[in-house]
Amino acid sequence: MLNPDTPAKCCSYCGGRDHDFEECPKRKADAEKEKVEREPAVIRLPYSRHASSNQ
C-alpha cells in the first residue's frame, strides 16, 4: 500500500519519478556540458621574434 507520509517525487526537468529537480542527474550533466561550451577557447598566436626583441 502507498505510504501517505512520504512526499511524492517527480522531476520537472526529465520527468523521472525517483528524484526531485534538485537531484536530477540529467540536469547536472547538461549544466556541465553547457559550462564547457560557454568557456572561451584559448587562441594561441604564433610566436614572433620581433614583438619581444630589444633591438
C-alpha positions in Angstrom: 0.0 0.0 0.0 1.1 3.6 -0.6 2.7 5.5 2.3 1.0 8.9 2.5 3.7 10.3 4.8 6.3 10.0 2.0 6.2 13.0 -0.3 5.8 12.2 -4.0 8.9 12.8 -6.2 8.7 13.9 -9.7 11.5 15.7 -11.6 10.2 18.6 -13.6 13.4 18.5 -15.8 13.4 15.0 -17.1 10.1 13.6 -15.7 11.8 10.9 -13.6 9.9 9.7 -10.5 12.8 8.6 -8.4 14.3 12.1 -7.7 13.5 15.7 -7.4 14.6 18.5 -9.7 17.5 19.5 -7.5 19.0 15.9 -7.6 18.4 15.4 -11.3 21.5 13.7 -12.8 20.5 14.7 -16.4 20.1 18.4 -15.4 23.6 18.3 -13.7 25.2 16.7 -16.7 23.6 19.2 -19.1 24.7 22.1 -17.0 28.3 20.8 -17.0 28.2 20.4 -20.8 26.8 23.9 -21.2 29.5 25.3 -18.9 32.3 23.8 -21.1 30.7 25.0 -24.3 30.4 28.6 -22.9 34.1 28.8 -21.9 36.1 30.8 -24.5 38.6 28.8 -26.5 42.3 29.8 -25.9 43.7 31.2 -29.1 47.4 30.8 -29.4 49.1 33.3 -31.8 52.3 32.3 -33.5 55.5 33.3 -31.7 57.0 36.4 -33.2 60.7 37.3 -32.5 60.1 40.9 -33.5 57.5 41.5 -30.8 59.8 40.8 -27.9 63.3 41.8 -29.2 65.0 44.8 -27.8 67.0 45.9 -30.9 
